[in-house]
């Protein structure tokens, strides 16, 4: 699922379709994207601390999405993250 979402993000990065939230974020730059990652991380943490099991998955989804946009904007693939996790597991 993450790889599929990343592929869509990369398509938006190449095409920059008008009206696309992803294209808008990419146009605003890494600073804005990083700001969104921080914002979503905070909202995720708050939902977890509050024990809000209904809201937590939505916040995690937002965090993962914005993190993938940050990776795309930085020229990094999810595979490099998977590789890093695999190395840490070894």
PDB file of N, CA, C and O in Angstrom:
ATOM      1  N   UNK A   1       0.820  -1.192   0.000  1.00  0.00           N
ATOM      2  CA  UNK A   1       0.000   0.000   0.000  1.00  0.00           C
ATOM      3  C   UNK A   1       0.867   1.260   0.000  1.00  0.00           C
ATOM      4  O   UNK A   1       0.577   2.200  -0.740  1.00  0.00           O
ATOM      5  N   UNK A   2       1.915   1.296   0.810  1.00  0.00           N
ATOM      6  CA  UNK A   2       2.782   2.478   0.847  1.00  0.00           C
ATOM      7  C   UNK A   2       3.475   2.700  -0.494  1.00  0.00           C
ATOM      8  O   UNK A   2       3.625   3.835  -0.946  1.00  0.00           O
ATOM      9  N   UNK A   3       3.891   1.615  -1.117  1.00  0.00           N
ATOM     10  CA  UNK A   3       4.542   1.747  -2.424  1.00  0.00           C
ATOM     11  C   UNK A   3       3.563   2.265  -3.477  1.00  0.00           C
ATOM     12  O   UNK A   3       3.937   3.057  -4.342  1.00  0.00           O
ATOM     13  N   UNK A   4       2.312   1.818  -3.400  1.00  0.00           N
ATOM     14  CA  UNK A   4       1.295   2.309  -4.338  1.00  0.00           C
ATOM     15  C   UNK A   4       1.060   3.803  -4.133  1.00  0.00           C
ATOM     16  O   UNK A   4       0.984   4.566  -5.096  1.00  0.00           O
ATOM     17  N   UNK A   5       0.948   4.207  -2.883  1.00  0.00           N
ATOM     18  CA  UNK A   5       0.744   5.623  -2.576  1.00  0.00           C
ATOM     19  C   UNK A   5       1.944   6.448  -3.035  1.00  0.00           C
ATOM     20  O   UNK A   5       1.778   7.538  -3.582  1.00  0.00           O
ATOM     21  N   UNK A   6       3.152   5.927  -2.813  1.00  0.00           N
ATOM     22  CA  UNK A   6       4.354   6.638  -3.244  1.00  0.00           C
ATOM     23  C   UNK A   6       4.368   6.800  -4.767  1.00  0.00           C
ATOM     24  O   UNK A   6       4.784   7.840  -5.279  1.00  0.00           O
ATOM     25  N   UNK A   7       3.915   5.775  -5.487  1.00  0.00           N
ATOM     26  CA  UNK A   7       3.860   5.858  -6.951  1.00  0.00           C
ATOM     27  C   UNK A   7       2.904   6.970  -7.394  1.00  0.00           C
ATOM     28  O   UNK A   7       3.192   7.694  -8.348  1.00  0.00           O
ATOM     29  N   UNK A   8       1.778   7.105  -6.709  1.00  0.00           N
ATOM     30  CA  UNK A   8       0.838   8.186  -7.029  1.00  0.00           C
ATOM     31  C   UNK A   8       1.484   9.541  -6.739  1.00  0.00           C
ATOM     32  O   UNK A   8       1.354  10.478  -7.526  1.00  0.00           O
ATOM     33  N   UNK A   9       2.175   9.634  -5.614  1.00  0.00           N
ATOM     34  CA  UNK A   9       2.857  10.883  -5.251  1.00  0.00           C
ATOM     35  C   UNK A   9       3.895  11.241  -6.313  1.00  0.00           C
ATOM     36  O   UNK A   9       3.997  12.401  -6.714  1.00  0.00           O
ATOM     37  N   UNK A  10       4.655  10.264  -6.764  1.00  0.00           N
ATOM     38  CA  UNK A  10       5.665  10.515  -7.809  1.00  0.00           C
ATOM     39  C   UNK A  10       5.011  10.962  -9.113  1.00  0.00           C
ATOM     40  O   UNK A  10       5.542  11.824  -9.814  1.00  0.00           O
ATOM     41  N   UNK A  11       3.853  10.375  -9.438  1.00  0.00           N
ATOM     42  CA  UNK A  11       3.110  10.824 -10.627  1.00  0.00           C
ATOM     43  C   UNK A  11       2.717  12.286 -10.488  1.00  0.00           C
ATOM     44  O   UNK A  11       2.869  13.068 -11.426  1.00  0.00           O
ATOM     45  N   UNK A  12       2.212  12.652  -9.317  1.00  0.00           N
ATOM     46  CA  UNK A  12       1.823  14.049  -9.078  1.00  0.00           C
ATOM     47  C   UNK A  12       3.044  14.962  -9.158  1.00  0.00           C
ATOM     48  O   UNK A  12       2.951  16.101  -9.617  1.00  0.00           O
ATOM     49  N   UNK A  13       4.180  14.455  -8.709  1.00  0.00           N
ATOM     50  CA  UNK A  13       5.419  15.237  -8.745  1.00  0.00           C
ATOM     51  C   UNK A  13       5.838  15.511 -10.190  1.00  0.00           C
ATOM     52  O   UNK A  13       6.305  16.605 -10.507  1.00  0.00           O
ATOM     53  N   UNK A  14       5.674  14.533 -11.051  1.00  0.00           N
ATOM     54  CA  UNK A  14       6.044  14.694 -12.462  1.00  0.00           C
ATOM     55  C   UNK A  14       5.040  15.568 -13.218  1.00  0.00           C
ATOM     56  O   UNK A  14       5.420  16.417 -14.023  1.00  0.00           O
ATOM     57  N   UNK A  15       3.764  15.346 -12.947  1.00  0.00           N
ATOM     58  CA  UNK A  15       2.716  16.001 -13.732  1.00  0.00           C
ATOM     59  C   UNK A  15       2.252  17.335 -13.147  1.00  0.00           C
ATOM     60  O   UNK A  15       1.806  18.215 -13.884  1.00  0.00           O
ATOM     61  N   UNK A  16       2.356  17.486 -11.837  1.00  0.00           N
ATOM     62  CA  UNK A  16       1.896  18.682 -11.122  1.00  0.00           C
ATOM     63  C   UNK A  16       0.507  19.134 -11.588  1.00  0.00           C
ATOM     64  O   UNK A  16       0.332  20.267 -12.035  1.00  0.00           O
ATOM     65  N   UNK A  17      -0.486  18.223 -11.476  1.00  0.00           N
ATOM     66  CA  UNK A  17      -1.824  18.581 -11.949  1.00  0.00           C
ATOM     67  C   UNK A  17      -2.448  19.702 -11.114  1.00  0.00           C
ATOM     68  O   UNK A  17      -2.296  19.753  -9.894  1.00  0.00           O
ATOM     69  N   UNK A  18      -3.141  20.577 -11.795  1.00  0.00           N
ATOM     70  CA  UNK A  18      -3.814  21.682 -11.120  1.00  0.00           C
ATOM     71  C   UNK A  18      -4.891  21.121 -10.187  1.00  0.00           C
ATOM     72  O   UNK A  18      -5.625  20.204 -10.555  1.00  0.00           O
ATOM     73  N   UNK A  19      -4.975  21.674  -8.994  1.00  0.00           N
ATOM     74  CA  UNK A  19      -5.971  21.243  -8.026  1.00  0.00           C
ATOM     75  C   UNK A  19      -5.535  20.080  -7.159  1.00  0.00           C
ATOM     76  O   UNK A  19      -6.282  19.666  -6.273  1.00  0.00           O
ATOM     77  N   UNK A  20      -4.350  19.543  -7.389  1.00  0.00           N
ATOM     78  CA  UNK A  20      -3.838  18.420  -6.603  1.00  0.00           C
ATOM     79  C   UNK A  20      -3.175  18.937  -5.331  1.00  0.00           C
ATOM     80  O   UNK A  20      -2.274  19.774  -5.386  1.00  0.00           O
ATOM     81  N   UNK A  21      -3.629  18.430  -4.183  1.00  0.00           N
ATOM     82  CA  UNK A  21      -3.025  18.810  -2.908  1.00  0.00           C
ATOM     83  C   UNK A  21      -1.557  18.403  -2.872  1.00  0.00           C
ATOM     84  O   UNK A  21      -0.712  19.153  -2.383  1.00  0.00           O
ATOM     85  N   UNK A  22      -1.256  17.225  -3.387  1.00  0.00           N
ATOM     86  CA  UNK A  22       0.127  16.747  -3.415  1.00  0.00           C
ATOM     87  C   UNK A  22       1.002  17.675  -4.246  1.00  0.00           C
ATOM     88  O   UNK A  22       2.099  18.040  -3.823  1.00  0.00           O
ATOM     89  N   UNK A  23       0.526  18.057  -5.419  1.00  0.00           N
ATOM     90  CA  UNK A  23       1.285  18.977  -6.275  1.00  0.00           C
ATOM     91  C   UNK A  23       1.485  20.316  -5.578  1.00  0.00           C
ATOM     92  O   UNK A  23       2.557  20.915  -5.669  1.00  0.00           O
ATOM     93  N   UNK A  24       0.459  20.781  -4.886  1.00  0.00           N
ATOM     94  CA  UNK A  24       0.570  22.044  -4.141  1.00  0.00           C
ATOM     95  C   UNK A  24       1.656  21.951  -3.076  1.00  0.00           C
ATOM     96  O   UNK A  24       2.490  22.849  -2.952  1.00  0.00           O
ATOM     97  N   UNK A  25       1.643  20.860  -2.305  1.00  0.00           N
ATOM     98  CA  UNK A  25       2.678  20.669  -1.281  1.00  0.00           C
ATOM     99  C   UNK A  25       4.071  20.660  -1.902  1.00  0.00           C
ATOM    100  O   UNK A  25       4.986  21.317  -1.406  1.00  0.00           O
ATOM    101  N   UNK A  26       4.221  19.917  -2.980  1.00  0.00           N
ATOM    102  CA  UNK A  26       5.524  19.819  -3.634  1.00  0.00           C
ATOM    103  C   UNK A  26       5.988  21.176  -4.145  1.00  0.00           C
ATOM    104  O   UNK A  26       7.177  21.491  -4.080  1.00  0.00           O
ATOM    105  N   UNK A  27       5.070  21.971  -4.648  1.00  0.00           N
ATOM    106  CA  UNK A  27       5.409  23.319  -5.114  1.00  0.00           C
ATOM    107  C   UNK A  27       5.807  24.242  -3.966  1.00  0.00           C
ATOM    108  O   UNK A  27       6.612  25.154  -4.151  1.00  0.00           O
ATOM    109  N   UNK A  28       5.247  24.006  -2.786  1.00  0.00           N
ATOM    110  CA  UNK A  28       5.560  24.846  -1.628  1.00  0.00           C
ATOM    111  C   UNK A  28       6.938  24.537  -1.047  1.00  0.00           C
ATOM    112  O   UNK A  28       7.503  25.357  -0.323  1.00  0.00           O
ATOM    113  N   UNK A  29       7.478  23.370  -1.357  1.00  0.00           N
ATOM    114  CA  UNK A  29       8.844  23.044  -0.972  1.00  0.00           C
ATOM    115  C   UNK A  29       8.980  22.195   0.279  1.00  0.00           C
ATOM    116  O   UNK A  29       8.021  21.952   1.013  1.00  0.00           O
ATOM    117  N   UNK A  30      10.210  21.756   0.489  1.00  0.00           N
ATOM    118  CA  UNK A  30      10.510  20.831   1.582  1.00  0.00           C
ATOM    119  C   UNK A  30      10.196  21.435   2.946  1.00  0.00           C
ATOM    120  O   UNK A  30       9.733  20.728   3.841  1.00  0.00           O
ATOM    121  N   UNK A  31      10.441  22.726   3.115  1.00  0.00           N
ATOM    122  CA  UNK A  31      10.151  23.355   4.404  1.00  0.00           C
ATOM    123  C   UNK A  31       8.693  23.216   4.793  1.00  0.00           C
ATOM    124  O   UNK A  31       8.380  22.885   5.937  1.00  0.00           O
ATOM    125  N   UNK A  32       7.800  23.468   3.848  1.00  0.00           N
ATOM    126  CA  UNK A  32       6.360  23.353   4.117  1.00  0.00           C
ATOM    127  C   UNK A  32       5.967  21.904   4.342  1.00  0.00           C
ATOM    128  O   UNK A  32       5.161  21.604   5.223  1.00  0.00           O
ATOM    129  N   UNK A  33       6.531  21.006   3.549  1.00  0.00           N
ATOM    130  CA  UNK A  33       6.225  19.583   3.707  1.00  0.00           C
ATOM    131  C   UNK A  33       6.695  19.101   5.076  1.00  0.00           C
ATOM    132  O   UNK A  33       5.979  18.368   5.757  1.00  0.00           O
ATOM    133  N   UNK A  34       7.891  19.509   5.480  1.00  0.00           N
ATOM    134  CA  UNK A  34       8.412  19.131   6.796  1.00  0.00           C
ATOM    135  C   UNK A  34       7.516  19.668   7.906  1.00  0.00           C
ATOM    136  O   UNK A  34       7.283  18.990   8.906  1.00  0.00           O
ATOM    137  N   UNK A  35       7.024  20.870   7.728  1.00  0.00           N
ATOM    138  CA  UNK A  35       6.103  21.461   8.701  1.00  0.00           C
ATOM    139  C   UNK A  35       4.845  20.595   8.836  1.00  0.00           C
ATOM    140  O   UNK A  35       4.356  20.381   9.946  1.00  0.00           O
ATOM    141  N   UNK A  36       4.327  20.103   7.720  1.00  0.00           N
ATOM    142  CA  UNK A  36       3.146  19.240   7.756  1.00  0.00           C
ATOM    143  C   UNK A  36       3.452  17.916   8.450  1.00  0.00           C
ATOM    144  O   UNK A  36       2.608  17.394   9.178  1.00  0.00           O
ATOM    145  N   UNK A  37       4.650  17.366   8.235  1.00  0.00           N
ATOM    146  CA  UNK A  37       5.031  16.121   8.907  1.00  0.00           C
ATOM    147  C   UNK A  37       5.044  16.339  10.418  1.00  0.00           C
ATOM    148  O   UNK A  37       4.537  15.508  11.171  1.00  0.00           O
ATOM    149  N   UNK A  38       5.620  17.450  10.859  1.00  0.00           N
ATOM    150  CA  UNK A  38       5.661  17.761  12.291  1.00  0.00           C
ATOM    151  C   UNK A  38       4.245  17.921  12.841  1.00  0.00           C
ATOM    152  O   UNK A  38       3.921  17.395  13.906  1.00  0.00           O
ATOM    153  N   UNK A  39       3.416  18.641  12.117  1.00  0.00           N
ATOM    154  CA  UNK A  39       2.021  18.850  12.537  1.00  0.00           C
ATOM    155  C   UNK A  39       1.286  17.517  12.678  1.00  0.00           C
ATOM    156  O   UNK A  39       0.612  17.274  13.679  1.00  0.00           O
ATOM    157  N   UNK A  40       1.422  16.663  11.675  1.00  0.00           N
ATOM    158  CA  UNK A  40       0.727  15.375  11.706  1.00  0.00           C
ATOM    159  C   UNK A  40       1.293  14.448  12.781  1.00  0.00           C
ATOM    160  O   UNK A  40       0.551  13.662  13.370  1.00  0.00           O
ATOM    161  N   UNK A  41       2.593  14.532  13.039  1.00  0.00           N
ATOM    162  CA  UNK A  41       3.184  13.732  14.118  1.00  0.00           C
ATOM    163  C   UNK A  41       2.597  14.150  15.460  1.00  0.00           C
ATOM    164  O   UNK A  41       2.289  13.305  16.300  1.00  0.00           O
ATOM    165  N   UNK A  42       2.445  15.449  15.658  1.00  0.00           N
ATOM    166  CA  UNK A  42       1.843  15.943  16.894  1.00  0.00           C
ATOM    167  C   UNK A  42       0.411  15.475  17.046  1.00  0.00           C
ATOM    168  O   UNK A  42       0.010  15.041  18.126  1.00  0.00           O
ATOM    169  N   UNK A  43      -0.365  15.559  15.978  1.00  0.00           N
ATOM    170  CA  UNK A  43      -1.757  15.122  16.027  1.00  0.00           C
ATOM    171  C   UNK A  43      -1.853  13.619  16.269  1.00  0.00           C
ATOM    172  O   UNK A  43      -2.763  13.155  16.955  1.00  0.00           O
ATOM    173  N   UNK A  44      -0.918  12.862  15.708  1.00  0.00           N
ATOM    174  CA  UNK A  44      -0.875  11.422  15.936  1.00  0.00           C
ATOM    175  C   UNK A  44      -0.595  11.127  17.403  1.00  0.00           C
ATOM    176  O   UNK A  44      -1.259  10.287  18.011  1.00  0.00           O
ATOM    177  N   UNK A  45       0.385  11.816  17.965  1.00  0.00           N
ATOM    178  CA  UNK A  45       0.737  11.609  19.371  1.00  0.00           C
ATOM    179  C   UNK A  45      -0.430  11.971  20.284  1.00  0.00           C
ATOM    180  O   UNK A  45      -0.713  11.250  21.241  1.00  0.00           O
ATOM    181  N   UNK A  46      -1.098  13.062  20.002  1.00  0.00           N
ATOM    182  CA  UNK A  46      -2.238  13.482  20.824  1.00  0.00           C
ATOM    183  C   UNK A  46      -3.349  12.437  20.768  1.00  0.00           C
ATOM    184  O   UNK A  46      -3.917  12.083  21.801  1.00  0.00           O
ATOM    185  N   UNK A  47      -3.660  11.945  19.581  1.00  0.00           N
ATOM    186  CA  UNK A  47      -4.700  10.922  19.450  1.00  0.00           C
ATOM    187  C   UNK A  47      -4.331   9.668  20.240  1.00  0.00           C
ATOM    188  O   UNK A  47      -5.196   9.045  20.856  1.00  0.00           O
ATOM    189  N   UNK A  48      -3.052   9.296  20.224  1.00  0.00           N
ATOM    190  CA  UNK A  48      -2.606   8.114  20.967  1.00  0.00           C
ATOM    191  C   UNK A  48      -2.706   8.337  22.470  1.00  0.00           C
ATOM    192  O   UNK A  48      -3.201   7.474  23.195  1.00  0.00           O
ATOM    193  N   UNK A  49      -2.240   9.484  22.938  1.00  0.00           N
ATOM    194  CA  UNK A  49      -2.276   9.790  24.372  1.00  0.00           C
ATOM    195  C   UNK A  49      -3.718   9.837  24.872  1.00  0.00           C
ATOM    196  O   UNK A  49      -4.011   9.406  25.988  1.00  0.00           O
ATOM    197  N   UNK A  50      -4.604  10.358  24.047  1.00  0.00           N
ATOM    198  CA  UNK A  50      -6.013  10.444  24.425  1.00  0.00           C
ATOM    199  C   UNK A  50      -6.733   9.101  24.309  1.00  0.00           C
ATOM    200  O   UNK A  50      -7.893   8.977  24.702  1.00  0.00           O
ATOM    201  N   UNK A  51      -6.048   8.106  23.773  1.00  0.00           N
ATOM    202  CA  UNK A  51      -6.653   6.788  23.604  1.00  0.00           C
ATOM    203  C   UNK A  51      -7.770   6.778  22.576  1.00  0.00           C
ATOM    204  O   UNK A  51      -8.686   5.960  22.655  1.00  0.00           O
ATOM    205  N   UNK A  52      -7.696   7.677  21.621  1.00  0.00           N
ATOM    206  CA  UNK A  52      -8.740   7.812  20.609  1.00  0.00           C
ATOM    207  C   UNK A  52      -8.494   6.814  19.481  1.00  0.00           C
ATOM    208  O   UNK A  52      -7.854   7.135  18.479  1.00  0.00           O
ATOM    209  N   UNK A  53      -9.006   5.611  19.658  1.00  0.00           N
ATOM    210  CA  UNK A  53      -8.753   4.536  18.699  1.00  0.00           C
ATOM    211  C   UNK A  53      -9.442   4.760  17.360  1.00  0.00           C
ATOM    212  O   UNK A  53      -9.041   4.174  16.354  1.00  0.00           O
ATOM    213  N   UNK A  54     -10.462   5.590  17.333  1.00  0.00           N
ATOM    214  CA  UNK A  54     -11.130   5.896  16.071  1.00  0.00           C
ATOM    215  C   UNK A  54     -10.337   6.920  15.266  1.00  0.00           C
ATOM    216  O   UNK A  54     -10.248   6.822  14.042  1.00  0.00           O
ATOM    217  N   UNK A  55      -9.769   7.893  15.950  1.00  0.00           N
ATOM    218  CA  UNK A  55      -9.063   8.984  15.277  1.00  0.00           C
ATOM    219  C   UNK A  55      -7.596   8.640  14.967  1.00  0.00           C
ATOM    220  O   UNK A  55      -7.032   9.143  13.996  1.00  0.00           O
ATOM    221  N   UNK A  56      -6.990   7.793  15.783  1.00  0.00           N
ATOM    222  CA  UNK A  56      -5.565   7.478  15.630  1.00  0.00           C
ATOM    223  C   UNK A  56      -5.206   6.942  14.240  1.00  0.00           C
ATOM    224  O   UNK A  56      -4.233   7.418  13.655  1.00  0.00           O
ATOM    225  N   UNK A  57      -5.944   5.978  13.687  1.00  0.00           N
ATOM    226  CA  UNK A  57      -5.573   5.500  12.346  1.00  0.00           C
ATOM    227  C   UNK A  57      -5.621   6.600  11.285  1.00  0.00           C
ATOM    228  O   UNK A  57      -4.818   6.594  10.352  1.00  0.00           O
ATOM    229  N   UNK A  58      -6.546   7.533  11.422  1.00  0.00           N
ATOM    230  CA  UNK A  58      -6.639   8.637  10.465  1.00  0.00           C
ATOM    231  C   UNK A  58      -5.411   9.533  10.558  1.00  0.00           C
ATOM    232  O   UNK A  58      -4.875   9.975   9.542  1.00  0.00           O
ATOM    233  N   UNK A  59      -4.971   9.798  11.781  1.00  0.00           N
ATOM    234  CA  UNK A  59      -3.786  10.642  11.971  1.00  0.00           C
ATOM    235  C   UNK A  59      -2.523   9.935  11.484  1.00  0.00           C
ATOM    236  O   UNK A  59      -1.650  10.560  10.883  1.00  0.00           O
ATOM    237  N   UNK A  60      -2.428   8.635  11.743  1.00  0.00           N
ATOM    238  CA  UNK A  60      -1.269   7.876  11.256  1.00  0.00           C
ATOM    239  C   UNK A  60      -1.257   7.877   9.728  1.00  0.00           C
ATOM    240  O   UNK A  60      -0.196   8.009   9.118  1.00  0.00           O
ATOM    241  N   UNK A  61      -2.423   7.730   9.110  1.00  0.00           N
ATOM    242  CA  UNK A  61      -2.500   7.781   7.644  1.00  0.00           C
ATOM    243  C   UNK A  61      -2.016   9.134   7.127  1.00  0.00           C
ATOM    244  O   UNK A  61      -1.270   9.197   6.149  1.00  0.00           O
ATOM    245  N   UNK A  62      -2.440  10.220   7.783  1.00  0.00           N
ATOM    246  CA  UNK A  62      -1.974  11.556   7.387  1.00  0.00           C
ATOM    247  C   UNK A  62      -0.463  11.678   7.547  1.00  0.00           C
ATOM    248  O   UNK A  62       0.216  12.240   6.688  1.00  0.00           O
ATOM    249  N   UNK A  63       0.059  11.149   8.651  1.00  0.00           N
ATOM    250  CA  UNK A  63       1.501  11.211   8.906  1.00  0.00           C
ATOM    251  C   UNK A  63       2.278  10.424   7.854  1.00  0.00           C
ATOM    252  O   UNK A  63       3.285  10.903   7.334  1.00  0.00           O
ATOM    253  N   UNK A  64       1.813   9.226   7.544  1.00  0.00           N
ATOM    254  CA  UNK A  64       2.496   8.419   6.530  1.00  0.00           C
ATOM    255  C   UNK A  64       2.455   9.102   5.164  1.00  0.00           C
ATOM    256  O   UNK A  64       3.462   9.140   4.456  1.00  0.00           O
ATOM    257  N   UNK A  65       1.302   9.636   4.797  1.00  0.00           N
ATOM    258  CA  UNK A  65       1.177  10.333   3.513  1.00  0.00           C
ATOM    259  C   UNK A  65       2.169  11.491   3.429  1.00  0.00           C
ATOM    260  O   UNK A  65       2.925  11.594   2.463  1.00  0.00           O
ATOM    261  N   UNK A  66       2.167  12.356   4.430  1.00  0.00           N
ATOM    262  CA  UNK A  66       3.048  13.525   4.386  1.00  0.00           C
ATOM    263  C   UNK A  66       4.524  13.117   4.439  1.00  0.00           C
ATOM    264  O   UNK A  66       5.372  13.780   3.844  1.00  0.00           O
ATOM    265  N   UNK A  67       4.829  12.035   5.146  1.00  0.00           N
ATOM    266  CA  UNK A  67       6.202  11.529   5.176  1.00  0.00           C
ATOM    267  C   UNK A  67       6.616  11.037   3.789  1.00  0.00           C
ATOM    268  O   UNK A  67       7.746  11.270   3.360  1.00  0.00           O
ATOM    269  N   UNK A  68       5.717  10.366   3.094  1.00  0.00           N
ATOM    270  CA  UNK A  68       6.025   9.916   1.731  1.00  0.00           C
ATOM    271  C   UNK A  68       6.213  11.092   0.778  1.00  0.00           C
ATOM    272  O   UNK A  68       7.068  11.040  -0.106  1.00  0.00           O
ATOM    273  N   UNK A  69       5.427  12.145   0.949  1.00  0.00           N
ATOM    274  CA  UNK A  69       5.621  13.345   0.129  1.00  0.00           C
ATOM    275  C   UNK A  69       6.997  13.940   0.418  1.00  0.00           C
ATOM    276  O   UNK A  69       7.694  14.374  -0.499  1.00  0.00           O
ATOM    277  N   UNK A  70       7.385  13.960   1.691  1.00  0.00           N
ATOM    278  CA  UNK A  70       8.706  14.472   2.071  1.00  0.00           C
ATOM    279  C   UNK A  70       9.817  13.639   1.436  1.00  0.00           C
ATOM    280  O   UNK A  70      10.805  14.188   0.948  1.00  0.00           O
ATOM    281  N   UNK A  71       9.657  12.319   1.443  1.00  0.00           N
ATOM    282  CA  UNK A  71      10.648  11.453   0.798  1.00  0.00           C
ATOM    283  C   UNK A  71      10.752  11.773  -0.692  1.00  0.00           C
ATOM    284  O   UNK A  71      11.853  11.921  -1.223  1.00  0.00           O
ATOM    285  N   UNK A  72       9.612  11.881  -1.362  1.00  0.00           N
ATOM    286  CA  UNK A  72       9.621  12.175  -2.803  1.00  0.00           C
ATOM    287  C   UNK A  72      10.303  13.506  -3.079  1.00  0.00           C
ATOM    288  O   UNK A  72      11.117  13.615  -3.996  1.00  0.00           O
ATOM    289  N   UNK A  73       9.975  14.509  -2.291  1.00  0.00           N
ATOM    290  CA  UNK A  73      10.572  15.838  -2.486  1.00  0.00           C
ATOM    291  C   UNK A  73      12.071  15.818  -2.231  1.00  0.00           C
ATOM    292  O   UNK A  73      12.810  16.638  -2.775  1.00  0.00           O
ATOM    293  N   UNK A  74      12.515  14.885  -1.408  1.00  0.00           N
ATOM    294  CA  UNK A  74      13.933  14.778  -1.056  1.00  0.00           C
ATOM    295  C   UNK A  74      14.694  13.831  -1.971  1.00  0.00           C
ATOM    296  O   UNK A  74      15.911  13.696  -1.848  1.00  0.00           O
ATOM    297  N   UNK A  75      13.989  13.173  -2.887  1.00  0.00           N
ATOM    298  CA  UNK A  75      14.644  12.235  -3.795  1.00  0.00           C
ATOM    299  C   UNK A  75      15.007  10.916  -3.145  1.00  0.00           C
ATOM    300  O   UNK A  75      15.945  10.242  -3.570  1.00  0.00           O
ATOM    301  N   UNK A  76      14.263  10.546  -2.113  1.00  0.00           N
ATOM    302  CA  UNK A  76      14.505   9.305  -1.378  1.00  0.00           C
ATOM    303  C   UNK A  76      13.309   8.384  -1.604  1.00  0.00           C
ATOM    304  O   UNK A  76      12.167   8.843  -1.636  1.00  0.00           O
ATOM    305  N   UNK A  77      13.567   7.100  -1.761  1.00  0.00           N
ATOM    306  CA  UNK A  77      12.478   6.149  -1.989  1.00  0.00           C
ATOM    307  C   UNK A  77      12.126   5.404  -0.703  1.00  0.00           C
ATOM    308  O   UNK A  77      12.952   5.302   0.204  1.00  0.00           O
ATOM    309  N   UNK A  78      10.902   4.885  -0.625  1.00  0.00           N
ATOM    310  CA  UNK A  78      10.556   4.049   0.520  1.00  0.00           C
ATOM    311  C   UNK A  78      11.477   2.836   0.638  1.00  0.00           C
ATOM    312  O   UNK A  78      11.736   2.354   1.741  1.00  0.00           O
ATOM    313  N   UNK A  79      11.971   2.341  -0.502  1.00  0.00           N
ATOM    314  CA  UNK A  79      12.858   1.176  -0.455  1.00  0.00           C
ATOM    315  C   UNK A  79      14.084   1.450   0.407  1.00  0.00           C
ATOM    316  O   UNK A  79      14.551   0.558   1.115  1.00  0.00           O
ATOM    317  N   UNK A  80      14.608   2.660   0.357  1.00  0.00           N
ATOM    318  CA  UNK A  80      15.773   2.973   1.191  1.00  0.00           C
ATOM    319  C   UNK A  80      15.404   2.942   2.668  1.00  0.00           C
ATOM    320  O   UNK A  80      16.235   2.600   3.510  1.00  0.00           O
ATOM    321  N   UNK A  81      14.171   3.296   2.985  1.00  0.00           N
ATOM    322  CA  UNK A  81      13.701   3.206   4.373  1.00  0.00           C
ATOM    323  C   UNK A  81      13.540   1.739   4.758  1.00  0.00           C
ATOM    324  O   UNK A  81      13.937   1.336   5.852  1.00  0.00           O
ATOM    325  N   UNK A  82      12.960   0.939   3.865  1.00  0.00           N
ATOM    326  CA  UNK A  82      12.823  -0.496   4.134  1.00  0.00           C
ATOM    327  C   UNK A  82      14.191  -1.129   4.360  1.00  0.00           C
ATOM    328  O   UNK A  82      14.364  -1.945   5.266  1.00  0.00           O
ATOM    329  N   UNK A  83      15.165  -0.749   3.530  1.00  0.00           N
ATOM    330  CA  UNK A  83      16.521  -1.287   3.672  1.00  0.00           C
ATOM    331  C   UNK A  83      17.113  -0.922   5.026  1.00  0.00           C
ATOM    332  O   UNK A  83      17.742  -1.754   5.681  1.00  0.00           O
ATOM    333  N   UNK A  84      16.910   0.318   5.442  1.00  0.00           N
ATOM    334  CA  UNK A  84      17.418   0.762   6.748  1.00  0.00           C
ATOM    335  C   UNK A  84      16.766  -0.027   7.880  1.00  0.00           C
ATOM    336  O   UNK A  84      17.443  -0.438   8.823  1.00  0.00           O
ATOM    337  N   UNK A  85      15.471  -0.236   7.790  1.00  0.00           N
ATOM    338  CA  UNK A  85      14.769  -1.012   8.820  1.00  0.00           C
ATOM    339  C   UNK A  85      15.262  -2.453   8.846  1.00  0.00           C
ATOM    340  O   UNK A  85      15.422  -3.045   9.914  1.00  0.00           O
ATOM    341  N   UNK A  86      15.501  -3.015   7.659  1.00  0.00           N
ATOM    342  CA  UNK A  86      16.004  -4.387   7.572  1.00  0.00           C
ATOM    343  C   UNK A  86      17.381  -4.489   8.229  1.00  0.00           C
ATOM    344  O   UNK A  86      17.655  -5.453   8.944  1.00  0.00           O
ATOM    345  N   UNK A  87      18.248  -3.501   7.993  1.00  0.00           N
ATOM    346  CA  UNK A  87      19.581  -3.501   8.606  1.00  0.00           C
ATOM    347  C   UNK A  87      19.484  -3.410  10.121  1.00  0.00           C
ATOM    348  O   UNK A  87      20.241  -4.073  10.831  1.00  0.00           O
ATOM    349  N   UNK A  88      18.580  -2.614  10.614  1.00  0.00           N
ATOM    350  CA  UNK A  88      18.427  -2.447  12.060  1.00  0.00           C
ATOM    351  C   UNK A  88      17.887  -3.712  12.714  1.00  0.00           C
ATOM    352  O   UNK A  88      18.169  -3.991  13.880  1.00  0.00           O
ATOM    353  N   UNK A  89      17.122  -4.459  11.965  1.00  0.00           N
ATOM    354  CA  UNK A  89      16.542  -5.694  12.487  1.00  0.00           C
ATOM    355  C   UNK A  89      17.584  -6.799  12.599  1.00  0.00           C
ATOM    356  O   UNK A  89      17.465  -7.693  13.437  1.00  0.00           O
ATOM    357  N   UNK A  90      18.605  -6.732  11.749  1.00  0.00           N
ATOM    358  CA  UNK A  90      19.629  -7.788  11.697  1.00  0.00           C
ATOM    359  C   UNK A  90      20.473  -7.823  12.952  1.00  0.00           C
ATOM    360  O   UNK A  90      21.377  -8.652  13.064  1.00  0.00           O
TER     361      UNK A  90
END
